[in-house]
């Protein structure tokens, strides 16, 4: 069933999934954005790199319309797993924030503490 849904997504555009507030169509919209966005070839002379796929595919995910934050979050998680944090444009990382009042640096430190501790942090 899932293979079929992802096959459908690979042959579609993110905007084809109108009910993308539903997690299944959100996943399909995210996968469509990833699968249909060309992966650039590394060309240092022009400043174009394969990792630009993350930025380009996220742009495609958002432009699909509907529940774009959900679709982009799913696409971003998948793309981030492939390309890593450094593929996220610096200007996007500077805008990143969390609650309550956490900046990018704070979120990275929190994630690092969680991973190193290998257990969730308490809210105390």
Phi and psi restraints in degrees (range 20) as a CNS / XPLOR table:
assign (resid 1 and name C) (resid 2 and name N)
       (resid 2 and name CA) (resid 2 and name C) 1.0 -69.3 20.0 2
assign (resid 2 and name N) (resid 2 and name CA)
       (resid 2 and name C) (resid 3 and name N) 1.0 -38.8 20.0 2
assign (resid 2 and name C) (resid 3 and name N)
       (resid 3 and name CA) (resid 3 and name C) 1.0 -59.9 20.0 2
assign (resid 3 and name N) (resid 3 and name CA)
       (resid 3 and name C) (resid 4 and name N) 1.0 -41.4 20.0 2
assign (resid 3 and name C) (resid 4 and name N)
       (resid 4 and name CA) (resid 4 and name C) 1.0 -63.3 20.0 2
assign (resid 4 and name N) (resid 4 and name CA)
       (resid 4 and name C) (resid 5 and name N) 1.0 -44.0 20.0 2
assign (resid 4 and name C) (resid 5 and name N)
       (resid 5 and name CA) (resid 5 and name C) 1.0 -64.0 20.0 2
assign (resid 5 and name N) (resid 5 and name CA)
       (resid 5 and name C) (resid 6 and name N) 1.0 -38.6 20.0 2
assign (resid 5 and name C) (resid 6 and name N)
       (resid 6 and name CA) (resid 6 and name C) 1.0 -73.3 20.0 2
assign (resid 6 and name N) (resid 6 and name CA)
       (resid 6 and name C) (resid 7 and name N) 1.0 -33.8 20.0 2
assign (resid 6 and name C) (resid 7 and name N)
       (resid 7 and name CA) (resid 7 and name C) 1.0 -62.4 20.0 2
assign (resid 7 and name N) (resid 7 and name CA)
       (resid 7 and name C) (resid 8 and name N) 1.0 -41.8 20.0 2
assign (resid 7 and name C) (resid 8 and name N)
       (resid 8 and name CA) (resid 8 and name C) 1.0 -60.2 20.0 2
assign (resid 8 and name N) (resid 8 and name CA)
       (resid 8 and name C) (resid 9 and name N) 1.0 -43.3 20.0 2
assign (resid 8 and name C) (resid 9 and name N)
       (resid 9 and name CA) (resid 9 and name C) 1.0 -64.2 20.0 2
assign (resid 9 and name N) (resid 9 and name CA)
       (resid 9 and name C) (resid 10 and name N) 1.0 -37.9 20.0 2
assign (resid 9 and name C) (resid 10 and name N)
       (resid 10 and name CA) (resid 10 and name C) 1.0 -65.7 20.0 2
assign (resid 10 and name N) (resid 10 and name CA)
       (resid 10 and name C) (resid 11 and name N) 1.0 -23.0 20.0 2
assign (resid 10 and name C) (resid 11 and name N)
       (resid 11 and name CA) (resid 11 and name C) 1.0 -100.2 20.0 2
assign (resid 11 and name N) (resid 11 and name CA)
       (resid 11 and name C) (resid 12 and name N) 1.0 11.7 20.0 2
assign (resid 11 and name C) (resid 12 and name N)
       (resid 12 and name CA) (resid 12 and name C) 1.0 -127.8 20.0 2
assign (resid 12 and name N) (resid 12 and name CA)
       (resid 12 and name C) (resid 13 and name N) 1.0 178.8 20.0 2
assign (resid 12 and name C) (resid 13 and name N)
       (resid 13 and name CA) (resid 13 and name C) 1.0 -109.9 20.0 2
assign (resid 13 and name N) (resid 13 and name CA)
       (resid 13 and name C) (resid 14 and name N) 1.0 154.8 20.0 2
assign (resid 13 and name C) (resid 14 and name N)
       (resid 14 and name CA) (resid 14 and name C) 1.0 -54.6 20.0 2
assign (resid 14 and name N) (resid 14 and name CA)
       (resid 14 and name C) (resid 15 and name N) 1.0 -34.5 20.0 2
assign (resid 14 and name C) (resid 15 and name N)
       (resid 15 and name CA) (resid 15 and name C) 1.0 -68.7 20.0 2
assign (resid 15 and name N) (resid 15 and name CA)
       (resid 15 and name C) (resid 16 and name N) 1.0 -13.1 20.0 2
assign (resid 15 and name C) (resid 16 and name N)
       (resid 16 and name CA) (resid 16 and name C) 1.0 -72.9 20.0 2
assign (resid 16 and name N) (resid 16 and name CA)
       (resid 16 and name C) (resid 17 and name N) 1.0 -15.3 20.0 2
assign (resid 16 and name C) (resid 17 and name N)
       (resid 17 and name CA) (resid 17 and name C) 1.0 -102.2 20.0 2
assign (resid 17 and name N) (resid 17 and name CA)
       (resid 17 and name C) (resid 18 and name N) 1.0 84.3 20.0 2
assign (resid 17 and name C) (resid 18 and name N)
       (resid 18 and name CA) (resid 18 and name C) 1.0 -69.8 20.0 2
assign (resid 18 and name N) (resid 18 and name CA)
       (resid 18 and name C) (resid 19 and name N) 1.0 -28.8 20.0 2
assign (resid 18 and name C) (resid 19 and name N)
       (resid 19 and name CA) (resid 19 and name C) 1.0 -96.9 20.0 2
assign (resid 19 and name N) (resid 19 and name CA)
       (resid 19 and name C) (resid 20 and name N) 1.0 46.6 20.0 2
assign (resid 19 and name C) (resid 20 and name N)
       (resid 20 and name CA) (resid 20 and name C) 1.0 -79.3 20.0 2
assign (resid 20 and name N) (resid 20 and name CA)
       (resid 20 and name C) (resid 21 and name N) 1.0 10.0 20.0 2
assign (resid 20 and name C) (resid 21 and name N)
       (resid 21 and name CA) (resid 21 and name C) 1.0 -80.3 20.0 2
assign (resid 21 and name N) (resid 21 and name CA)
       (resid 21 and name C) (resid 22 and name N) 1.0 -18.5 20.0 2
assign (resid 21 and name C) (resid 22 and name N)
       (resid 22 and name CA) (resid 22 and name C) 1.0 -83.5 20.0 2
assign (resid 22 and name N) (resid 22 and name CA)
       (resid 22 and name C) (resid 23 and name N) 1.0 131.5 20.0 2
assign (resid 22 and name C) (resid 23 and name N)
       (resid 23 and name CA) (resid 23 and name C) 1.0 -56.2 20.0 2
assign (resid 23 and name N) (resid 23 and name CA)
       (resid 23 and name C) (resid 24 and name N) 1.0 -34.3 20.0 2
assign (resid 23 and name C) (resid 24 and name N)
       (resid 24 and name CA) (resid 24 and name C) 1.0 -67.5 20.0 2
assign (resid 24 and name N) (resid 24 and name CA)
       (resid 24 and name C) (resid 25 and name N) 1.0 -47.7 20.0 2
assign (resid 24 and name C) (resid 25 and name N)
       (resid 25 and name CA) (resid 25 and name C) 1.0 -72.3 20.0 2
assign (resid 25 and name N) (resid 25 and name CA)
       (resid 25 and name C) (resid 26 and name N) 1.0 -27.1 20.0 2
assign (resid 25 and name C) (resid 26 and name N)
       (resid 26 and name CA) (resid 26 and name C) 1.0 -64.8 20.0 2
assign (resid 26 and name N) (resid 26 and name CA)
       (resid 26 and name C) (resid 27 and name N) 1.0 -43.7 20.0 2
assign (resid 26 and name C) (resid 27 and name N)
       (resid 27 and name CA) (resid 27 and name C) 1.0 -62.0 20.0 2
assign (resid 27 and name N) (resid 27 and name CA)
       (resid 27 and name C) (resid 28 and name N) 1.0 -43.7 20.0 2
assign (resid 27 and name C) (resid 28 and name N)
       (resid 28 and name CA) (resid 28 and name C) 1.0 -63.3 20.0 2
assign (resid 28 and name N) (resid 28 and name CA)
       (resid 28 and name C) (resid 29 and name N) 1.0 -41.1 20.0 2
assign (resid 28 and name C) (resid 29 and name N)
       (resid 29 and name CA) (resid 29 and name C) 1.0 -63.3 20.0 2
assign (resid 29 and name N) (resid 29 and name CA)
       (resid 29 and name C) (resid 30 and name N) 1.0 -41.2 20.0 2
assign (resid 29 and name C) (resid 30 and name N)
       (resid 30 and name CA) (resid 30 and name C) 1.0 -64.3 20.0 2
assign (resid 30 and name N) (resid 30 and name CA)
       (resid 30 and name C) (resid 31 and name N) 1.0 -44.9 20.0 2
assign (resid 30 and name C) (resid 31 and name N)
       (resid 31 and name CA) (resid 31 and name C) 1.0 -66.8 20.0 2
assign (resid 31 and name N) (resid 31 and name CA)
       (resid 31 and name C) (resid 32 and name N) 1.0 -37.2 20.0 2
assign (resid 31 and name C) (resid 32 and name N)
       (resid 32 and name CA) (resid 32 and name C) 1.0 -61.3 20.0 2
assign (resid 32 and name N) (resid 32 and name CA)
       (resid 32 and name C) (resid 33 and name N) 1.0 -42.5 20.0 2
assign (resid 32 and name C) (resid 33 and name N)
       (resid 33 and name CA) (resid 33 and name C) 1.0 -62.5 20.0 2
assign (resid 33 and name N) (resid 33 and name CA)
       (resid 33 and name C) (resid 34 and name N) 1.0 -42.7 20.0 2
assign (resid 33 and name C) (resid 34 and name N)
       (resid 34 and name CA) (resid 34 and name C) 1.0 -68.0 20.0 2
assign (resid 34 and name N) (resid 34 and name CA)
       (resid 34 and name C) (resid 35 and name N) 1.0 -46.7 20.0 2
assign (resid 34 and name C) (resid 35 and name N)
       (resid 35 and name CA) (resid 35 and name C) 1.0 -72.4 20.0 2
assign (resid 35 and name N) (resid 35 and name CA)
       (resid 35 and name C) (resid 36 and name N) 1.0 -31.2 20.0 2
assign (resid 35 and name C) (resid 36 and name N)
       (resid 36 and name CA) (resid 36 and name C) 1.0 -94.9 20.0 2
assign (resid 36 and name N) (resid 36 and name CA)
       (resid 36 and name C) (resid 37 and name N) 1.0 -8.6 20.0 2
assign (resid 36 and name C) (resid 37 and name N)
       (resid 37 and name CA) (resid 37 and name C) 1.0 -87.8 20.0 2
assign (resid 37 and name N) (resid 37 and name CA)
       (resid 37 and name C) (resid 38 and name N) 1.0 120.3 20.0 2
assign (resid 37 and name C) (resid 38 and name N)
       (resid 38 and name CA) (resid 38 and name C) 1.0 -61.2 20.0 2
assign (resid 38 and name N) (resid 38 and name CA)
       (resid 38 and name C) (resid 39 and name N) 1.0 142.5 20.0 2
assign (resid 38 and name C) (resid 39 and name N)
       (resid 39 and name CA) (resid 39 and name C) 1.0 -88.8 20.0 2
assign (resid 39 and name N) (resid 39 and name CA)
       (resid 39 and name C) (resid 40 and name N) 1.0 117.2 20.0 2
assign (resid 39 and name C) (resid 40 and name N)
       (resid 40 and name CA) (resid 40 and name C) 1.0 -66.3 20.0 2
assign (resid 40 and name N) (resid 40 and name CA)
       (resid 40 and name C) (resid 41 and name N) 1.0 153.0 20.0 2
assign (resid 40 and name C) (resid 41 and name N)
       (resid 41 and name CA) (resid 41 and name C) 1.0 -84.4 20.0 2
assign (resid 41 and name N) (resid 41 and name CA)
       (resid 41 and name C) (resid 42 and name N) 1.0 144.3 20.0 2
assign (resid 41 and name C) (resid 42 and name N)
       (resid 42 and name CA) (resid 42 and name C) 1.0 -61.7 20.0 2
assign (resid 42 and name N) (resid 42 and name CA)
       (resid 42 and name C) (resid 43 and name N) 1.0 124.9 20.0 2
assign (resid 42 and name C) (resid 43 and name N)
       (resid 43 and name CA) (resid 43 and name C) 1.0 -144.1 20.0 2
assign (resid 43 and name N) (resid 43 and name CA)
       (resid 43 and name C) (resid 44 and name N) 1.0 80.9 20.0 2
assign (resid 43 and name C) (resid 44 and name N)
       (resid 44 and name CA) (resid 44 and name C) 1.0 -54.5 20.0 2
assign (resid 44 and name N) (resid 44 and name CA)
       (resid 44 and name C) (resid 45 and name N) 1.0 -30.5 20.0 2
assign (resid 44 and name C) (resid 45 and name N)
       (resid 45 and name CA) (resid 45 and name C) 1.0 -62.9 20.0 2
assign (resid 45 and name N) (resid 45 and name CA)
       (resid 45 and name C) (resid 46 and name N) 1.0 -31.0 20.0 2
assign (resid 45 and name C) (resid 46 and name N)
       (resid 46 and name CA) (resid 46 and name C) 1.0 -104.0 20.0 2
assign (resid 46 and name N) (resid 46 and name CA)
       (resid 46 and name C) (resid 47 and name N) 1.0 -1.9 20.0 2
assign (resid 46 and name C) (resid 47 and name N)
       (resid 47 and name CA) (resid 47 and name C) 1.0 76.3 20.0 2
assign (resid 47 and name N) (resid 47 and name CA)
       (resid 47 and name C) (resid 48 and name N) 1.0 22.4 20.0 2
assign (resid 47 and name C) (resid 48 and name N)
       (resid 48 and name CA) (resid 48 and name C) 1.0 -107.4 20.0 2
assign (resid 48 and name N) (resid 48 and name CA)
       (resid 48 and name C) (resid 49 and name N) 1.0 134.6 20.0 2
assign (resid 48 and name C) (resid 49 and name N)
       (resid 49 and name CA) (resid 49 and name C) 1.0 -137.5 20.0 2
assign (resid 49 and name N) (resid 49 and name CA)
       (resid 49 and name C) (resid 50 and name N) 1.0 158.3 20.0 2
assign (resid 49 and name C) (resid 50 and name N)
       (resid 50 and name CA) (resid 50 and name C) 1.0 -54.6 20.0 2
assign (resid 50 and name N) (resid 50 and name CA)
       (resid 50 and name C) (resid 51 and name N) 1.0 -38.8 20.0 2
assign (resid 50 and name C) (resid 51 and name N)
       (resid 51 and name CA) (resid 51 and name C) 1.0 -65.0 20.0 2
assign (resid 51 and name N) (resid 51 and name CA)
       (resid 51 and name C) (resid 52 and name N) 1.0 -14.9 20.0 2
assign (resid 51 and name C) (resid 52 and name N)
       (resid 52 and name CA) (resid 52 and name C) 1.0 -61.9 20.0 2
assign (resid 52 and name N) (resid 52 and name CA)
       (resid 52 and name C) (resid 53 and name N) 1.0 -16.3 20.0 2
assign (resid 52 and name C) (resid 53 and name N)
       (resid 53 and name CA) (resid 53 and name C) 1.0 -55.7 20.0 2
assign (resid 53 and name N) (resid 53 and name CA)
       (resid 53 and name C) (resid 54 and name N) 1.0 -37.2 20.0 2
assign (resid 53 and name C) (resid 54 and name N)
       (resid 54 and name CA) (resid 54 and name C) 1.0 -57.6 20.0 2
assign (resid 54 and name N) (resid 54 and name CA)
       (resid 54 and name C) (resid 55 and name N) 1.0 -52.7 20.0 2
assign (resid 54 and name C) (resid 55 and name N)
       (resid 55 and name CA) (resid 55 and name C) 1.0 -63.3 20.0 2
assign (resid 55 and name N) (resid 55 and name CA)
       (resid 55 and name C) (resid 56 and name N) 1.0 -45.2 20.0 2
assign (resid 55 and name C) (resid 56 and name N)
       (resid 56 and name CA) (resid 56 and name C) 1.0 -66.5 20.0 2
assign (resid 56 and name N) (resid 56 and name CA)
       (resid 56 and name C) (resid 57 and name N) 1.0 -42.5 20.0 2
assign (resid 56 and name C) (resid 57 and name N)
       (resid 57 and name CA) (resid 57 and name C) 1.0 -69.8 20.0 2
assign (resid 57 and name N) (resid 57 and name CA)
       (resid 57 and name C) (resid 58 and name N) 1.0 -35.1 20.0 2
assign (resid 57 and name C) (resid 58 and name N)
       (resid 58 and name CA) (resid 58 and name C) 1.0 -66.3 20.0 2
assign (resid 58 and name N) (resid 58 and name CA)
       (resid 58 and name C) (resid 59 and name N) 1.0 -38.2 20.0 2
assign (resid 58 and name C) (resid 59 and name N)
       (resid 59 and name CA) (resid 59 and name C) 1.0 -61.1 20.0 2
assign (resid 59 and name N) (resid 59 and name CA)
       (resid 59 and name C) (resid 60 and name N) 1.0 -43.8 20.0 2
assign (resid 59 and name C) (resid 60 and name N)
       (resid 60 and name CA) (resid 60 and name C) 1.0 -62.1 20.0 2
assign (resid 60 and name N) (resid 60 and name CA)
       (resid 60 and name C) (resid 61 and name N) 1.0 -41.2 20.0 2
assign (resid 60 and name C) (resid 61 and name N)
       (resid 61 and name CA) (resid 61 and name C) 1.0 -61.0 20.0 2
assign (resid 61 and name N) (resid 61 and name CA)
       (resid 61 and name C) (resid 62 and name N) 1.0 -45.3 20.0 2
assign (resid 61 and name C) (resid 62 and name N)
       (resid 62 and name CA) (resid 62 and name C) 1.0 -68.4 20.0 2
assign (resid 62 and name N) (resid 62 and name CA)
       (resid 62 and name C) (resid 63 and name N) 1.0 -39.3 20.0 2
assign (resid 62 and name C) (resid 63 and name N)
       (resid 63 and name CA) (resid 63 and name C) 1.0 -70.4 20.0 2
assign (resid 63 and name N) (resid 63 and name CA)
       (resid 63 and name C) (resid 64 and name N) 1.0 -8.4 20.0 2
assign (resid 63 and name C) (resid 64 and name N)
       (resid 64 and name CA) (resid 64 and name C) 1.0 -69.0 20.0 2
assign (resid 64 and name N) (resid 64 and name CA)
       (resid 64 and name C) (resid 65 and name N) 1.0 -19.1 20.0 2
assign (resid 64 and name C) (resid 65 and name N)
       (resid 65 and name CA) (resid 65 and name C) 1.0 82.5 20.0 2
assign (resid 65 and name N) (resid 65 and name CA)
       (resid 65 and name C) (resid 66 and name N) 1.0 177.4 20.0 2
assign (resid 65 and name C) (resid 66 and name N)
       (resid 66 and name CA) (resid 66 and name C) 1.0 77.7 20.0 2
assign (resid 66 and name N) (resid 66 and name CA)
       (resid 66 and name C) (resid 67 and name N) 1.0 -135.2 20.0 2
assign (resid 66 and name C) (resid 67 and name N)
       (resid 67 and name CA) (resid 67 and name C) 1.0 -83.7 20.0 2
assign (resid 67 and name N) (resid 67 and name CA)
       (resid 67 and name C) (resid 68 and name N) 1.0 67.7 20.0 2
assign (resid 67 and name C) (resid 68 and name N)
       (resid 68 and name CA) (resid 68 and name C) 1.0 -65.9 20.0 2
assign (resid 68 and name N) (resid 68 and name CA)
       (resid 68 and name C) (resid 69 and name N) 1.0 -29.3 20.0 2
assign (resid 68 and name C) (resid 69 and name N)
       (resid 69 and name CA) (resid 69 and name C) 1.0 -67.2 20.0 2
assign (resid 69 and name N) (resid 69 and name CA)
       (resid 69 and name C) (resid 70 and name N) 1.0 -36.4 20.0 2
assign (resid 69 and name C) (resid 70 and name N)
       (resid 70 and name CA) (resid 70 and name C) 1.0 -69.6 20.0 2
assign (resid 70 and name N) (resid 70 and name CA)
       (resid 70 and name C) (resid 71 and name N) 1.0 -46.5 20.0 2
assign (resid 70 and name C) (resid 71 and name N)
       (resid 71 and name CA) (resid 71 and name C) 1.0 -61.8 20.0 2
assign (resid 71 and name N) (resid 71 and name CA)
       (resid 71 and name C) (resid 72 and name N) 1.0 -45.9 20.0 2
assign (resid 71 and name C) (resid 72 and name N)
       (resid 72 and name CA) (resid 72 and name C) 1.0 -67.2 20.0 2
assign (resid 72 and name N) (resid 72 and name CA)
       (resid 72 and name C) (resid 73 and name N) 1.0 -34.7 20.0 2
assign (resid 72 and name C) (resid 73 and name N)
       (resid 73 and name CA) (resid 73 and name C) 1.0 -64.3 20.0 2
assign (resid 73 and name N) (resid 73 and name CA)
       (resid 73 and name C) (resid 74 and name N) 1.0 -42.0 20.0 2
assign (resid 73 and name C) (resid 74 and name N)
       (resid 74 and name CA) (resid 74 and name C) 1.0 -66.6 20.0 2
assign (resid 74 and name N) (resid 74 and name CA)
       (resid 74 and name C) (resid 75 and name N) 1.0 -48.4 20.0 2
assign (resid 74 and name C) (resid 75 and name N)
       (resid 75 and name CA) (resid 75 and name C) 1.0 -60.4 20.0 2
assign (resid 75 and name N) (resid 75 and name CA)
       (resid 75 and name C) (resid 76 and name N) 1.0 -42.2 20.0 2
assign (resid 75 and name C) (resid 76 and name N)
       (resid 76 and name CA) (resid 76 and name C) 1.0 -63.3 20.0 2
assign (resid 76 and name N) (resid 76 and name CA)
       (resid 76 and name C) (resid 77 and name N) 1.0 -38.8 20.0 2
assign (resid 76 and name C) (resid 77 and name N)
       (resid 77 and name CA) (resid 77 and name C) 1.0 -64.1 20.0 2
assign (resid 77 and name N) (resid 77 and name CA)
       (resid 77 and name C) (resid 78 and name N) 1.0 -43.8 20.0 2
assign (resid 77 and name C) (resid 78 and name N)
       (resid 78 and name CA) (resid 78 and name C) 1.0 -67.9 20.0 2
assign (resid 78 and name N) (resid 78 and name CA)
       (resid 78 and name C) (resid 79 and name N) 1.0 -46.1 20.0 2
assign (resid 78 and name C) (resid 79 and name N)
       (resid 79 and name CA) (resid 79 and name C) 1.0 -66.5 20.0 2
assign (resid 79 and name N) (resid 79 and name CA)
       (resid 79 and name C) (resid 80 and name N) 1.0 -38.7 20.0 2
assign (resid 79 and name C) (resid 80 and name N)
       (resid 80 and name CA) (resid 80 and name C) 1.0 -63.0 20.0 2
assign (resid 80 and name N) (resid 80 and name CA)
       (resid 80 and name C) (resid 81 and name N) 1.0 -34.9 20.0 2
assign (resid 80 and name C) (resid 81 and name N)
       (resid 81 and name CA) (resid 81 and name C) 1.0 -66.0 20.0 2
assign (resid 81 and name N) (resid 81 and name CA)
       (resid 81 and name C) (resid 82 and name N) 1.0 -30.7 20.0 2
assign (resid 81 and name C) (resid 82 and name N)
       (resid 82 and name CA) (resid 82 and name C) 1.0 -81.9 20.0 2
assign (resid 82 and name N) (resid 82 and name CA)
       (resid 82 and name C) (resid 83 and name N) 1.0 -48.8 20.0 2
assign (resid 82 and name C) (resid 83 and name N)
       (resid 83 and name CA) (resid 83 and name C) 1.0 -100.3 20.0 2
assign (resid 83 and name N) (resid 83 and name CA)
       (resid 83 and name C) (resid 84 and name N) 1.0 -20.2 20.0 2
assign (resid 83 and name C) (resid 84 and name N)
       (resid 84 and name CA) (resid 84 and name C) 1.0 84.9 20.0 2
assign (resid 84 and name N) (resid 84 and name CA)
       (resid 84 and name C) (resid 85 and name N) 1.0 169.0 20.0 2
assign (resid 84 and name C) (resid 85 and name N)
       (resid 85 and name CA) (resid 85 and name C) 1.0 -60.4 20.0 2
assign (resid 85 and name N) (resid 85 and name CA)
       (resid 85 and name C) (resid 86 and name N) 1.0 -33.5 20.0 2
assign (resid 85 and name C) (resid 86 and name N)
       (resid 86 and name CA) (resid 86 and name C) 1.0 -68.9 20.0 2
assign (resid 86 and name N) (resid 86 and name CA)
       (resid 86 and name C) (resid 87 and name N) 1.0 -14.9 20.0 2
assign (resid 86 and name C) (resid 87 and name N)
       (resid 87 and name CA) (resid 87 and name C) 1.0 -77.8 20.0 2
assign (resid 87 and name N) (resid 87 and name CA)
       (resid 87 and name C) (resid 88 and name N) 1.0 -16.6 20.0 2
assign (resid 87 and name C) (resid 88 and name N)
       (resid 88 and name CA) (resid 88 and name C) 1.0 -74.2 20.0 2
assign (resid 88 and name N) (resid 88 and name CA)
       (resid 88 and name C) (resid 89 and name N) 1.0 124.8 20.0 2
assign (resid 88 and name C) (resid 89 and name N)
       (resid 89 and name CA) (resid 89 and name C) 1.0 -53.8 20.0 2
assign (resid 89 and name N) (resid 89 and name CA)
       (resid 89 and name C) (resid 90 and name N) 1.0 140.5 20.0 2
assign (resid 89 and name C) (resid 90 and name N)
       (resid 90 and name CA) (resid 90 and name C) 1.0 -56.3 20.0 2
assign (resid 90 and name N) (resid 90 and name CA)
       (resid 90 and name C) (resid 91 and name N) 1.0 -38.8 20.0 2
assign (resid 90 and name C) (resid 91 and name N)
       (resid 91 and name CA) (resid 91 and name C) 1.0 -65.4 20.0 2
assign (resid 91 and name N) (resid 91 and name CA)
       (resid 91 and name C) (resid 92 and name N) 1.0 -29.9 20.0 2
assign (resid 91 and name C) (resid 92 and name N)
       (resid 92 and name CA) (resid 92 and name C) 1.0 -71.5 20.0 2
assign (resid 92 and name N) (resid 92 and name CA)
       (resid 92 and name C) (resid 93 and name N) 1.0 -42.1 20.0 2
assign (resid 92 and name C) (resid 93 and name N)
       (resid 93 and name CA) (resid 93 and name C) 1.0 -64.0 20.0 2
assign (resid 93 and name N) (resid 93 and name CA)
       (resid 93 and name C) (resid 94 and name N) 1.0 -35.3 20.0 2
assign (resid 93 and name C) (resid 94 and name N)
       (resid 94 and name CA) (resid 94 and name C) 1.0 -65.7 20.0 2
assign (resid 94 and name N) (resid 94 and name CA)
       (resid 94 and name C) (resid 95 and name N) 1.0 -29.9 20.0 2
assign (resid 94 and name C) (resid 95 and name N)
       (resid 95 and name CA) (resid 95 and name C) 1.0 -82.6 20.0 2
assign (resid 95 and name N) (resid 95 and name CA)
       (resid 95 and name C) (resid 96 and name N) 1.0 -15.6 20.0 2
assign (resid 95 and name C) (resid 96 and name N)
       (resid 96 and name CA) (resid 96 and name C) 1.0 -62.0 20.0 2
assign (resid 96 and name N) (resid 96 and name CA)
       (resid 96 and name C) (resid 97 and name N) 1.0 136.8 20.0 2
assign (resid 96 and name C) (resid 97 and name N)
       (resid 97 and name CA) (resid 97 and name C) 1.0 -152.3 20.0 2
assign (resid 97 and name N) (resid 97 and name CA)
       (resid 97 and name C) (resid 98 and name N) 1.0 162.0 20.0 2
assign (resid 97 and name C) (resid 98 and name N)
       (resid 98 and name CA) (resid 98 and name C) 1.0 -133.9 20.0 2
assign (resid 98 and name N) (resid 98 and name CA)
       (resid 98 and name C) (resid 99 and name N) 1.0 179.0 20.0 2
assign (resid 98 and name C) (resid 99 and name N)
       (resid 99 and name CA) (resid 99 and name C) 1.0 -104.9 20.0 2
assign (resid 99 and name N) (resid 99 and name CA)
       (resid 99 and name C) (resid 100 and name N) 1.0 140.1 20.0 2
assign (resid 99 and name C) (resid 100 and name N)
       (resid 100 and name CA) (resid 100 and name C) 1.0 -96.3 20.0 2
assign (resid 100 and name N) (resid 100 and name CA)
       (resid 100 and name C) (resid 101 and name N) 1.0 105.7 20.0 2
assign (resid 100 and name C) (resid 101 and name N)
       (resid 101 and name CA) (resid 101 and name C) 1.0 72.0 20.0 2
assign (resid 101 and name N) (resid 101 and name CA)
       (resid 101 and name C) (resid 102 and name N) 1.0 24.1 20.0 2
assign (resid 101 and name C) (resid 102 and name N)
       (resid 102 and name CA) (resid 102 and name C) 1.0 -82.8 20.0 2
assign (resid 102 and name N) (resid 102 and name CA)
       (resid 102 and name C) (resid 103 and name N) 1.0 133.9 20.0 2
assign (resid 102 and name C) (resid 103 and name N)
       (resid 103 and name CA) (resid 103 and name C) 1.0 -92.8 20.0 2
assign (resid 103 and name N) (resid 103 and name CA)
       (resid 103 and name C) (resid 104 and name N) 1.0 175.0 20.0 2
assign (resid 103 and name C) (resid 104 and name N)
       (resid 104 and name CA) (resid 104 and name C) 1.0 -52.4 20.0 2
assign (resid 104 and name N) (resid 104 and name CA)
       (resid 104 and name C) (resid 105 and name N) 1.0 -48.1 20.0 2
assign (resid 104 and name C) (resid 105 and name N)
       (resid 105 and name CA) (resid 105 and name C) 1.0 -58.1 20.0 2
assign (resid 105 and name N) (resid 105 and name CA)
       (resid 105 and name C) (resid 106 and name N) 1.0 -40.6 20.0 2
assign (resid 105 and name C) (resid 106 and name N)
       (resid 106 and name CA) (resid 106 and name C) 1.0 -66.6 20.0 2
assign (resid 106 and name N) (resid 106 and name CA)
       (resid 106 and name C) (resid 107 and name N) 1.0 -40.1 20.0 2
assign (resid 106 and name C) (resid 107 and name N)
       (resid 107 and name CA) (resid 107 and name C) 1.0 -66.9 20.0 2
assign (resid 107 and name N) (resid 107 and name CA)
       (resid 107 and name C) (resid 108 and name N) 1.0 -39.6 20.0 2
assign (resid 107 and name C) (resid 108 and name N)
       (resid 108 and name CA) (resid 108 and name C) 1.0 -63.9 20.0 2
assign (resid 108 and name N) (resid 108 and name CA)
       (resid 108 and name C) (resid 109 and name N) 1.0 -44.2 20.0 2
assign (resid 108 and name C) (resid 109 and name N)
       (resid 109 and name CA) (resid 109 and name C) 1.0 -62.5 20.0 2
assign (resid 109 and name N) (resid 109 and name CA)
       (resid 109 and name C) (resid 110 and name N) 1.0 -41.2 20.0 2
assign (resid 109 and name C) (resid 110 and name N)
       (resid 110 and name CA) (resid 110 and name C) 1.0 -63.5 20.0 2
assign (resid 110 and name N) (resid 110 and name CA)
       (resid 110 and name C) (resid 111 and name N) 1.0 -46.9 20.0 2
assign (resid 110 and name C) (resid 111 and name N)
       (resid 111 and name CA) (resid 111 and name C) 1.0 -61.3 20.0 2
assign (resid 111 and name N) (resid 111 and name CA)
       (resid 111 and name C) (resid 112 and name N) 1.0 -41.1 20.0 2
assign (resid 111 and name C) (resid 112 and name N)
       (resid 112 and name CA) (resid 112 and name C) 1.0 -63.5 20.0 2
assign (resid 112 and name N) (resid 112 and name CA)
       (resid 112 and name C) (resid 113 and name N) 1.0 -43.1 20.0 2
assign (resid 112 and name C) (resid 113 and name N)
       (resid 113 and name CA) (resid 113 and name C) 1.0 -61.9 20.0 2
assign (resid 113 and name N) (resid 113 and name CA)
       (resid 113 and name C) (resid 114 and name N) 1.0 -40.0 20.0 2
assign (resid 113 and name C) (resid 114 and name N)
       (resid 114 and name CA) (resid 114 and name C) 1.0 -64.4 20.0 2
assign (resid 114 and name N) (resid 114 and name CA)
       (resid 114 and name C) (resid 115 and name N) 1.0 -47.2 20.0 2
assign (resid 114 and name C) (resid 115 and name N)
       (resid 115 and name CA) (resid 115 and name C) 1.0 -64.2 20.0 2
assign (resid 115 and name N) (resid 115 and name CA)
       (resid 115 and name C) (resid 116 and name N) 1.0 -44.0 20.0 2
assign (resid 115 and name C) (resid 116 and name N)
       (resid 116 and name CA) (resid 116 and name C) 1.0 -66.4 20.0 2
assign (resid 116 and name N) (resid 116 and name CA)
       (resid 116 and name C) (resid 117 and name N) 1.0 -34.9 20.0 2
assign (resid 116 and name C) (resid 117 and name N)
       (resid 117 and name CA) (resid 117 and name C) 1.0 -79.2 20.0 2
assign (resid 117 and name N) (resid 117 and name CA)
       (resid 117 and name C) (resid 118 and name N) 1.0 -20.4 20.0 2
assign (resid 117 and name C) (resid 118 and name N)
       (resid 118 and name CA) (resid 118 and name C) 1.0 58.7 20.0 2
assign (resid 118 and name N) (resid 118 and name CA)
       (resid 118 and name C) (resid 119 and name N) 1.0 27.3 20.0 2
assign (resid 118 and name C) (resid 119 and name N)
       (resid 119 and name CA) (resid 119 and name C) 1.0 -158.8 20.0 2
assign (resid 119 and name N) (resid 119 and name CA)
       (resid 119 and name C) (resid 120 and name N) 1.0 155.5 20.0 2
assign (resid 119 and name C) (resid 120 and name N)
       (resid 120 and name CA) (resid 120 and name C) 1.0 -64.2 20.0 2
assign (resid 120 and name N) (resid 120 and name CA)
       (resid 120 and name C) (resid 121 and name N) 1.0 148.6 20.0 2
assign (resid 120 and name C) (resid 121 and name N)
       (resid 121 and name CA) (resid 121 and name C) 1.0 -79.6 20.0 2
assign (resid 121 and name N) (resid 121 and name CA)
       (resid 121 and name C) (resid 122 and name N) 1.0 145.2 20.0 2
assign (resid 121 and name C) (resid 122 and name N)
       (resid 122 and name CA) (resid 122 and name C) 1.0 -79.5 20.0 2
assign (resid 122 and name N) (resid 122 and name CA)
       (resid 122 and name C) (resid 123 and name N) 1.0 161.0 20.0 2
assign (resid 122 and name C) (resid 123 and name N)
       (resid 123 and name CA) (resid 123 and name C) 1.0 -86.5 20.0 2
assign (resid 123 and name N) (resid 123 and name CA)
       (resid 123 and name C) (resid 124 and name N) 1.0 7.0 20.0 2
